[in-house]
């Protein structure tokens, strides 16, 4: 009996909140929507229409969450994004099938939400009398109290039926979301490309170019001093040779930043093993489905290999600089349609996963997003830190 009463109270509270949502729906349909339409027709207040649609979406989203909590099954949603200039947002708000669907739900919710709540109020009297006597004296199972759950289930079924988008609307919303995502990743890729070009220009200007200028000056001085002071000329030529070696080292550094030659020479597996050996940490490298050397086993596209290499390099660099870890592990796995990279360090954790994370993690996200990949970061306080990257590719 106690469990039956507890479940009935839970169901009645769900219906009560539904009744409150019904009153909000009445306010939305009877006041907010007509007023927003009137303002939109006057042109001056056109901005109120998209905001009203957003408010209606939030109200419908609240009901979706309540329905999902009661039934244990999520209720999908499908809306076109309300973005861009005001005319585009107004046009989307009017033409989006989700707007009409939400309005129909709001009208229906006002009717069945209040109706079922009033029925539940009336039901309490026979529930307490019949089930109190029936269960308390006769020791039988409750008869009326389970009806509260059925009423709530009925309300949830109606809400699900009204709020679930049609397949075509769901496809349109998914396509719009995909376009929005691709636009964002394209902008990130362009920004990353611009930053990379500026870095290369800066490295060439401050490194190789400076060494080449010094080399040219020393060779010129050596030519002038060759006849009159051979010893000084030889000293200048020795300095010029050192400058040439430094310039060559700077150029190699710039080339490695563009596309590491070790990827071409040794393949991704060999390049990652070299990174692990030179990282300063005790790194265990495991490879599944890839060859140990270049030319052995399947190779991912060059852009995917480069992204995976830089992910491992950046993750190990962060582990050395920030985590305080002594050990780490790197896993490369060939998936049917992707390359999976997993880097784990046994450090202190606490790495940030948001957009305001450090430049290293932000660079990983931009590089992976440009290839339509995914990044998952797990870094609780106290560690460990795990970076999991999936890069789509065709083998």
Helices and strands as residue ranges (DSSP letters): H 2-27, I 28-32, H 33-41, H 47-71, H 86-95, H 97-126, I 127-131, H 132-136, H 146-163, H 167-203, I 204-208, H 209-225, H 230-258, H 261-278, E 282-288, H 302-318, I 319-323, E 327-335, E 338-345, H 359-370, E 374-379, E 385-392
